[in-house]
């Protein structure tokens, strides 16, 4: 059947100024509010010369005219807007009522006349596909594909008008209503156009992705294909053929012929039927190499036209290729912005996974880290601005570290992979998979780190570490680190205070950040690194038999460390709970009122004044901390006390009713005593044979250095957060000035701008209007919050997949064994530590944890997180507290539910659901 070339269709068939129908040739991407996402894409492709079957759009003006005829609709819309997306039955009832009401509403005569006139101009002898096209469909960052109905092979006027009506009604299917309620799309704001398109009667049809949707590779085209209409493939009725083609070279990388049991064919009188295919046909290739080349070329053109990877529906009729639809591939994680121009493949590691905070961050929060990291900086910044590191790239409002220059060096690759693999197993495995690809080494000649650059950093660092390992008294490590930290904070506070508020103070804040790591690196890092070195050396000597002891002794030695700032903070939270426990009225006040209100009211309750004084002391010491604290924009304890009140209340429940005051400190003391006993066993077991005295002295030295150094592991983070708090005050002060001048609406908007933008706005002769940028950047953050960042990705978009473990019991959730032991208990899924209370003895299930979460560890009997490695925050704290932990459990907060009884095996690295329980 040849294409029908429709005559010009004027836009006069309209209600008021809005047309009721628009031909594809008159539609562009700008017409999305009139014709929906599908219609806008078809019109855009038709105007650009792509092979689109002809047709027209019944516009949203026609839809509005149809809704006007339904008297019950205002009341039904009110019920729809009240849905929260959680009550499925309520959504079904309202959706069903809405469909029933619209099913009885009359089709406006003007609409019917306009549709039939457009249809007649294109040829009544053809058959037609009638498809829904919502205004919230096929958008750049949300795919509503399949939410509304499609009707194929429509013949005749009555069938056409009936299909148009049914498409409109399908805006209110159960699925569509629930999706909008859960995604935050207002029901009134979403409208429906209907696409009426000449039916193609294809021999072959399918879907083409211009980037591989499974691996993420942007250079691979993936094609699914089947015989007949595409509905068999889309509906999952067949196992389609799969073809993968290299976009640049045209090489066919993979051909997987599916078992295509049937084909959907059109009936001559309208409608469709299923044809069972012969044995030979069902196992035959649908596409030869020539057809693949034509498809790939068309996909490349479409991707270039839209500027992003596309999900394309296509079909072939009588040897001619048609595009039926295209939309962005919304499942792909974005490629890094401003990545280095390199002929070889690059690897990127998620900074958020290493820091155990994977949420998106606003521009200023990301720039803070780009300023602080001293490695990979450009030679100079712009004007008086400090240079920023090139070791970070941004993708999806998240930071990724680029270790490529190190990984391209043959020696450093082994070192880096060994360190990262020890800290975060999945990151190490992902990097290994990417670094093994031939494309990774193509840029090695000019894109790897030089030994000269390494010699400036590592030999001096190792010299300081060895001095502390062999010479320095271990008891001196902590005083040195803390004295340096106090001096640095005092100096930076004075510098910021001396700078005038506004642009000058922000410039100083920028300088403070750019100097931080260079000021800390030489003094603080060796004192912490020596602890890990001593622990690793001790472990190797014990396992090799040179020194005595057991694995259990090594594990026990790491617990009950003295001086860990995060542990001290957690113990102080326990002290606050002890202040509340004897006073039921105070406990009820904290439990029942919002945190800020409760703290104000506490002064008038028995026990309240003493508690408030202890609270003041705590905030003075730790008030700059909080959940997600690596993000400068996140509220701190001193501003949002709910994240502290929750663990205090959690320690007052029935499970802790008989808990004695100071029990948390007694537990820590007991762990320290067990660690001391384990240390003595290692030393005693080493004191054997002729060289026993020497071996015992070596063991004692390594034990003391390991415990002293490991206790300092959190000190750099604590120092960093203190300095960030000084910068944060300067930033919020600048935000307040911009609010006062009318440039911003809220102080919190300040984080959406980089330092140079804020300085320019503050020093501009006329106050600029920043509010439009605020909404644009907030919308981007909201979109990026829906994305799941990969722990490792390549510059071509590939996200390495890790092989499933074979040693996991059926039905169990696998992860990384992070803290040995097995515990059974009730799960508590916590997404926000400020809003959800973990009760004593429950197992904490969380997306991630950082020091702002650790007050919850006082009550937890076990830990399960979605991200993390052996040496990331949650794992280290769990080992110190002696609670079993499994980290890097994919989808844990969705697959586990509060109230379930679960078993956490921190020795073997999996979680089992024992009983469903009740929330």
N, C-alpha and C positions, 0 to 999 in steps of 0.2 A: 504494500500500500504506500503510495507516495505521500509526501507531506502536503498538508493543506495550507495554502498561503492566503490568509484572511485579508479582506479589504480593510481600508482605514475605518476605524470605529471612533466616532467623536465621543467626547466626554459629556455630552449633553443629557444623557440619561441619568438624571441626578435628582436628589432631594435637596433643595436649596442650592448651595454652592458645591456640595460634595457629590462626586459621581457614584452611581450605584454599581457600575461595572467598569473595568479598565482592561484593555488588551495588554498582553505581555509587553508589546513594543512601547507602550506608554508608561511602563513601570520601571523604577530604579530602586536602589537600596534605600533612598530617602523616603520612599513611599511605605515603609514598614508599618506606620500607624494606620494606613488605609488598607493594606493587603496582607498584613501579617508577615512572619519570617519566611515562610515557604514561597508565598507570592512575590515578595520583594526579591528573593534570590532568583526565581525563575525569570522575572522581568530583567534583572541585572544581567543574567547570562544571555538572554535573548538579545538585548541591546548590544552586548559585547561580541556577538557573532558566534556564540557556542550553539551546537546542534540541539536546540530545545524543541520538543513537539509543541505546535502552536496551541494557543488557548487564551483565556481571559480570567480575571479575578472578580468575584462578587465581593464588593468592598465592605468594610466595617460600617459604613453609612447604611448599607442595606441591612446589616445585622442589627444595628440600632433601631431601624424602622421596624424590624420584625419583633424585637423585644418590647417595643412600645405597645404592641397589641396584647401583651400578657399582663392583665391587671394584678395578678398575685405576685409579680416579680419583685417589687420593692420589699415586701415582707420576707420573701425567700432570700433575697440578697442580704438582709440583716442577719438571718440565721447563718448564712454562709460565712459572713465576715466574723461571726462569733466563734467559728471553729478554730481549735488550736492545733489540729493535725494529730493529736494523740488519741482522741476518742473515735475509733474507726466506725463504730456503729452509728454514732451521731452523724458523721459525715455521710454515710450511706443513706440514712433516712432523708437528710436534706437534699442530697443529690438526686435521689429518686423522685422526691416531690417536685423538684425544679424541672426535671426532664418530663414528668407527666404534665405539668402546667404548660410548658413550651410545646409539647406535642399537640396540644389543643389550640394553640394560638394561630390565628390566620396568617397566611403569607400576604403581605401588602401587595395590592395589584400592581403598583408602580415597580416594585422589585421583580415580580414575576414577569412583567412585560419586558423589563430591561434584560433579564437573564435569557429569555426566549429569543429576543431580537439578536443578541450577541451570538447565541447558539445557531440561529438560522443563517447568519452571515458567514459562518464557518463551515456549514454543510451538515444538514440533518442526517445524511446517510452514514456519517462516521459514528463510531462508538467513542465514549468519553470516560475519562477518569475524573472523579469528583473527590477532591481532597480538602481536608480542613487546614487552615493556615492561621494560627493564633498570633497575636501581637507579642506574646511572650515565648515565641517558638524560634528555634534555630538562631538564638542570639549568640554573640561571641563567647559568653561565659556561662550559658545555661542552655541545656538541650531539652526541649519538651517534645522531642520526636516521639510519635506514637501515642501521645496523650489523647488525641482526638481521632475521629473516624475517617476512613477512606472507602470509597465505593468505586468499583472497577466495572468496565464494559457496560456503561449506562447507555441505553438507547431510548429515544422518544422523549417528548416534552414532559409528560407526567412523571416519568421515572427521573428525569433530570431535576425537576423542582422538588420532588420528594427527597432526592439525595442531598440537595442543598439544605433543606430543612433538617434532615438527620445529622448533617455535619454541624450545623449550628447547635442543635440539641446536645451533641457529643462534647461540647465545651464543659458539660456538667456530668460527665461520667464519674463514677466513684473514684477511679484512679486519678483523673484530672483534678477533681476537687481536693483530694487528699494531698496531691503533689503541691498544689498552690498553697494550701494551708501550711504545709511543712516548710515550704521554701520562702514564705513571706511575700508572695505575690497576692495583692489584693484582687478579689474576684471581680469587682466592678471595673478594675483597671485593665483586665485582660479581655480583649475582644477577638472576634473570629471572622476572618474572611474565608471565602471558599474559592479554591482553584479549580477551574473547569478546563481540562486539557485533553487534546486529541489523544485517544487511546493508541498506544503503540502495541502492536501484536508481535512480540519478540520471539525469536528462536532461542536467544540466550539473554539473561539479565543478571545483575548482581550489584555488588558494592565495592567501591575502590577507596582505599585510604591512602592519601599521599604521604603518610608517615605510618610506620608500623605501630598499630595501637597496642600491641602486646609488649614489645621491647622498648618502644619509644623512639627508635631510630628514625631520624628525619630523612635519611638517604635511601630508605627502603619503601617501595610501594607495595601494599598488600591488597590482593584482589580476591574476593569470594564470588563464585559464579555458579549458576544452575541453569537448567533448561526451562523455557517457558517464562511466565510472569515472575517478577521478583518476589511475590507474596510468599511463595513456598520457602524461599531462603530466609526472608525477614521473619516469618512466623516460626522458623525452626523445624519445618516439616521434613527437611532433607539435610543430609550432610554434604554441604557444598564443596566444590573444588576450591583449593587454596593455592594461589600463585604469589610468589614474592619476587620482585624485580628490583635490581639496583637502579636508582633514579638517574644517576649520572652516566653510567655506561650502557644501560639497557640489558645487562646480563641477567638471565633468569636464574635466580638464586635457589628457588625451591618450587617444586610442583607436587602437590598432594591431591590426588584425584579422589573425590568423595563418593560415597554410595548414595547416588541420587535416585531414590526409590520412585519419585513421581515428579510430574510437572503440572503446574496450574495453567489451564488454557482458557481463552474466552469462548463463550457460546455465541453462535450467530444471532440469537434472539436477545442477547444481553445476559449478564451474569458470567460466572466462571464454573469450570469443572476440573476435577483432578484426573489426570491421565497417568496410569501405572506404566512405567517404562520397562522395556525389555532388559534382560540381564546384560546384554552387550551395551545398550545405551546408558544404563545407570552407572556403568564403570568407565564410560568414555570421557575423554577430555572435552570440556565445553569450549575452550579457547586454544587456538594454536599460537605459535610465537608471533606471527604477524598481527593477530588481533591484540595480543598483549602489548606489543609496541605501540599500536594506535591508542589503546587505552591509557598507557603510561604517559604518552605525549599529551593527550587531552588532560589528564590529571595534573601534569606539570603546569600546563597553561592556566588551568583553573586556580591552582595554588598561587601562581604568580599574580593572577588578577586580584585575588582576595588578600594576598599578603600573609597567609597563614595556612597550615595544613588543613585539608578538606576531607570530609566524609561524603562520597559522591555515589548517588544511585544512577545506574546506567542500564541501557538495554541495546540490543542489536536486532534490527528488523530488516530482513532482506539485504543483509550485508552492510547496512548503514548504522553507524553508532549514534545514539541519542543520549543526552543527559536529562534525566528526569528530576534530579534534585541535587543540591549540594549544601552542606552546612559545615561549620567549623568542627574539628575534632576536639571536643571539650575535655576529654579524659587525659590528654597529654599534659605533662607538667611543662611549664614554660622553659625555654632555653635561657641561659644566663644572659643578662644585659651587658653590653660592652665587654664581651669576652675577648681575650687576646687574639689577634689575627695570626693564626698558626696553621701551617700546612698539615700538621699531624693532629691526631686525636688528643683531647685533653680530658683529664679526670677531675671531678669536683666532689668534695665531701661536705655533707650538711653540717654546718656549724651548730645548728640547733640540736641535732642528735647528740653530738659530743657534749653539749652544754645541758642536755636534758630539758630543752624548752623549744618545741618545734612550731610554735605559733608564728604567724607573720608579724613583722615589725614595721613601724612607720619609718619614713626616710631618715629622720634625725637619729633614731635609735640605731639604725644600721650604720650611719656615718660615724657615730661614736666609735664603733669597732674598727671601721676603716682608718680612722685617725690613730687609734691606739696601737695597732699591730705594727711593729717596726720593720718587719721583713717585707721585701718586695716593693719598697716605696719608690715612687718616681723621684728623679733627682731633685726636683723642687716643686713647690705648690704654686698656685696662681697668686701673684701679688704677695701680700704678707701672710697668706694662708699656708699652714703646714701641709706637706704632701701627704697623700693617702696611700695605703698599701694597695698593690696590685694583686696581692695574694687572695683577696676576697672578690667574689663576683656575686651579683644579686640575681635571684630567680624566684618568681612568685612571692615577692616581698620577704624573702629569707636570704640569709647569707650562706654562701658556699665557699669553702677553702679550696684553693687551686694548688695541690701539691705536685703538679705535673713536672716542674723543673727538677724536683728532688727524685721523683720516680723514674725519670729518664736517665738518671745517673746510675750506672750498674751497681756501685757500692751502696749509695744512699737508698736505692730502691729496697734492698734487703733490710737495711736498718729501719726505714720508715714503715715498711709493711710489717716488720716484727713488732715495732712499738704500737702501731695502730691496731694490729691484730690482737695484741694483748689487752689494750684498753677497751676496744669495741670490736668483737669478733666479726659481726656482720659487715662492718665497714671494711675491715681488713680483707674479707673474702671478696667483697664487691670490687675493691681496688685491684686485687689480684686478677680478677676476671677481665677487667678493662685493660690493665697493663699488659696482658698476654696477647691482646689484639695487635696484629701487624701495623695497623694504622697508628697505633699509639707511638711507635718509635720513629715515624716519618719525620717528625719535627725535632728529633733528638740532637742534631748537630748544632742548632742555634737556640734550642729551647730548654736546655738543661742547666742545672746549677753547676758552677765551676768549683773546683777544689780550692781555688784562691778565696772565693767567697765563703766557703765552709771553714777554711782555716782561720778566718777572722772571728768566728763565733765559737766553734766547738772546742778547739784546744784550750782556750782560756777557761771556758765553762768546765771542762773535764778536770782541769788543774784545780779549780776551786772545789769541785766535788771530791776529788781524791784527798785534798788537804783535810776536808771535814770528815772523810771516811777514816783516815789514818791518824790524824793529829789532834784536831779540835775536840775539846771536851764536849760530849753530847749535851750536857746540861746548859751549854752556852748557846745552843742553836736558837732556842725560843727567845731568850732575851735579845739576841742580835736582831732577829726578824721583827720583833715587836717594837724595839727602839727605832729601827729604821722606818717602820710604818708610821709611828706616831710623829716622827720628825717630818716625814714627807707630807702627811695630811695637814699638819700645822702650817707648813710652808705654802702649800697650794691654797689653803683657806685664806691665808694672808694675802697672797697674790690676787685672788679673786675679789677679796674685800677692797683692795686698793684700787681696782679698776672701776671707773664710773659705770653705773648701771646702763644697760642697753647694749649698743654695738661694741663698745670697748670691752665690756665684761664678757661678752660672748667670744670676742677674739681671744681673750685671755683663757677662757674655758677651752677653746680649741687648742691652744698651745699646751695647756695642762694635760689634756688627753694625749696629744702627740708625744709628750715626754714620758708618759707614765711607765710604759714597759721598759724603756731604756734605763730609767731610774731604778726599776725594781729588779730587772733581769739579773744583773751581776751580783746583787746582795741577797735577794730573797730566794731565787730559784735554786742555787746550789744547796741551800739548807734543806729544801724540800726534796730535791732530786737525790740527795745522798741517802735519804730514808728509803726510797724505792730501790736504789742500787744495793744498799745493805740488805734489804729484804730479799732481793733476787739472788744475790751472792750466797746469803745464808741458805735459801731454799735449795740452790744447786749443790752446795756442799753437804747438806743433810741428805738429799736424795742420792748423791753419789757415794755416801758412806764415809766421807772424809770427816764430817761432824756427826754427832749423834742426834737423836730426836726422831719425831714422826710427823706425818702430814697434819695430824690433829694438833700437835704441839705448835706447828707453824701457823695454823689457822687461829688457835687460841691466843697466840702471841700478838695478833693484830687487834685484839679487842681491848676495850677499857682504856684507850689511850688518854693520857693526861695532857690537857692544854688545847685540844681540838676546839676551835672557836664555834663550830656549828654544833658540836655535842654540848658545849657549855650553854649555848643558847637554848637547846632543847631541854636541858636540865633546869634552866631558869623558868621555862614554861611550866614544867612540872611543879616548881616551887610556887608559881602563881596559882595553879590548881589546888595545891595544899592550902593556900590562903583562903580559898573559897569553900573548900569541902566542909568545914565545921559550921557554915552559915547557910542554911537552906534557903532563906529569903534572897540572899545574894546570888546563890546558884540559880534560882528560878528567874531572877531578874536578868542574868546574863543569858539564860536559855531562851527566854520568851521575848525579849526586846531587841531591836536592831542594835548592833554593837555600839555605835556612837551614842545613842540615847541611853543605853544601859550604863555606860561609863559615867555619864553625867548624873544619872539617878543614883549611882552606887554610893555617893557620898552621904546619902541619907538612910542607908541600910546598915544593919549590924554587920560588922566586919568590913564594910566598904572602904572607910578611910585607910585602914592598914593595907588593904588590897591595892588601892589607888596609889599609895606611896610606892609599893613594890612595882606596880605597873609603870610608874614614872621612871624608876631606876632602870627597868628593862628597856623602855623605849629610848632612854638616853643612850643606852649601849647598843641596842639592836634595831632601833626604829627605822633605820635606812634600808632594812632588808624587806623581803616580801616575795611572794610567788612570781616566777617569771622575771626575776630581778635583773637579768642581763639586758632586758628591754627597758631603756631609760623612761619610757612612757608609762610603765606599769606602776600603779599605786604602791606605796610602801606601808609598812605596819603603822607608822605614825599618822598616816592619812586614812588608811582603810583597816581599822583594827579587827574587822570581822575574821580575817585569816588567822588571827591569834586567839580570838574568843572561841572559835570553833574547836580547836584542840583542848582548850581549857575545859569547855563544857563536855567534850568527849571523855575527859578523865573523871567526870562526876557521875556517870551512869551507874546502873545497877551492878554491872560487872566489876566496878571498882569501889562499891559501897564500903567494903571492909578493908580497903587499902589504907595502910598506915602512912602518916605523914613522912615524907623523905624516902618512901619505898623506891622511887625511881633512882635516887642517888645511891641507895643501898645496892640496887641492881648493878649500877655502873661500877661501884666499888668492888662488888663480887666479880664482875668481869675482869677488872684490873688485877684482882688477886689471882684469878685463874690464869691470866696472861703472865703474871710474875711466876707462878708455879710452873707453867709451861716453859718459860724462859730458863728457869733453873733446871728443868729436866733436860733441855737441850744442852745446857752447859755441862751438867753432870754426866750425861751420856757421851759427851765428847772427851771427857777426862779418863781416857783409857790408853793402855799401851805406853811405850817409851816416850812418845811425843804428846801424851795426853795433856800435860800441863800447858803446852803451847796451843794445842787445839782448843782447850777450854778457854784460854785467854782470847783467842780469835772469836770463838762463839759468843763470849760475853760482850766483846766490843761490837760485833755485828748486831746482836740483840739490842744493845743500848742505842746504837746509832739508828737502827731501823725504827724502834719505837719513838725516839725523839724526833726523827725526821718525818715519819708518817703522821705524827700528831700535828704537824705544821701544814698538812696538805691543803687545808681550807683557808689558810692565812692569806695567800695572794688574792683569792676571790673576795675575802672580807675587806682587804685593803682596797681592792678595785671598787667594790660597792660603796665604800666610804667616799672615795674620790668622785665616783659617779654622782653621789648624792650632792656634793658641792656643785658640780656642773648642773645637776638637775635644778637646784635652787636658782642658779643664774638663768637657766632656760625658762623656767616658769615666771621669773621676774620679767623677762623680755616678753613673754606671752601676755602678761598682765598689762604691760605698756601698749602692746598692739591692740588689745581689747579696749583699753581706754581711748585709743585713737580711732577706733572703729574699723580697724583692718581685719580683726578676727572677732568671732562671736564668743568663743570660749577659750580659756587659757590652755585647755588640753589640745586645742587645734595647733598649737605651736610645734608639736612633734611631727606634724605632717610636712615640715619644711626643713631643708638643710641649713647649716649654719650660715653659709654665704647668702642665702635667700633672706634669712631673718635679719642679718646685719644690714643688707641692702634696704629692706623695708623700714628698719628702724632709723636709718640715716638718710632716707629719701626726703627731698624738700617737701613733697606732697605724699601723704599717706596712701599707699597702694591698696587696691581692693583685692584681698586675698581669699575672700569667702568662696568664690566659684571654684578655686583650686582645692579648697578644703573638701567640698562635697565630692569632687572628682577623685581625690586621693583616698577619701574614706570609702568610696564605692569600690575602689581597687582593693583596698584592704579587706573589705567584706567578701569580694570575689575570691581573693587569694586565701582567705580563711577556710574556704570550702575545699581547697586542694590539700592533698596529702603529700608532703615533701618526701622524696626518696633519700635514703641515707647516702647513696652514691649515685652519680650520674655522669655520663660522658657528654662532650661538647656536641655530639650528633644526636643527643637526646636519649641514648640508650640507658635504661635502668637495669642493671644486672639482676637476674633472678637467681636465687640460691636454691640448691637442691634440697628437697624435703628430707628430714632426718628419718631413718628407718628404725630407730630404737625407742620410738615414742609409742605408748600404749594406744590402742584404737580409741578415737574420740577425744584424746587429750590434746591440749594446746601446747605446742613446743616453743621453746625459747632458749635463752642462754642461762646456764646455771651460774648464779652470781653470788650466792651465800649458802653454804652447805646446811643440810638439815631438811627434815620433812615436817610439815605442820598441816593439820586439818582444822578448819574453822569456817566461820561465816564470812562471805565476801562482802566488802563495802566498796562500791564503785564511786570514786570521788573525781569529779571533773573540775571542781572549783573548791579549793580548800577553805575559802571564805564563806561558802554557803552550805557545805555538806559536812556533817559531823561524823568522824570516825570514832566509834566507841571502843573502849578498852577490850583487847582480845580479838578484835576483828582483823581480817586480812585486807590490807590496803590494795586496791586495784586502781591504777591511775594511768593516764596517758604518758606521764613523765613526772619526775620530781627534780627539784633543785633545792638549795638550802632554804628557800622560803617555804618549802613543803615539810621540812624535817621535823617541826614540832609534832606532826602526826605520828612520827616513828615512835614516840614515847608510848603510844597505846597499841601500835600494830603488832600482831603476832606473826605476820608474814607480809611479803611484798610481791606484787605482780605489776610490771609496767610494760607499755607498748614499745618503748625505745630504751636503749641503754646497752652498756657493755660491762665487762668485768671490772673496769676501773672507773666507770662513770659514777656520778654522785650517789644514786640510790643504792648501787651495789656495795660501795665502800661503807656507807652508813649502816646498811643492813648487816654487813659482816661485823662492824664494830658493836652493834647492838645485839648480835648473836641471833638474828631472826632469819629464817630461810627466805630466799628471794630468787625469783626467775624474772629476767628482763628480756626485752626485745621479743615480746609475745604479740605478734601481729593481731590487731583488732581486739585486744583484750577487753577494752571498755565496752565494746558492742557484744562480744561473744559471752562475756560473763555478766551476771546481774546481781545487784544487791540482794542479799538474803539467801543466795545459793550456798550450800555447803561444799567447799572445795578442798582439794589436797594440793599443796604447793611442795613440789620436790625440788629443793634448791641444790641438791647434789647432782641429780641427773638432768635437770633443766626442763621440766614440764609441769603442767597444771591439769588436774582432773576434776571434773564436776561430779560430786558424789550424790547430792540431793538438790532438787530444784529450790526448795525452801520458799519463803515468802518475804517480800520486800518489807 
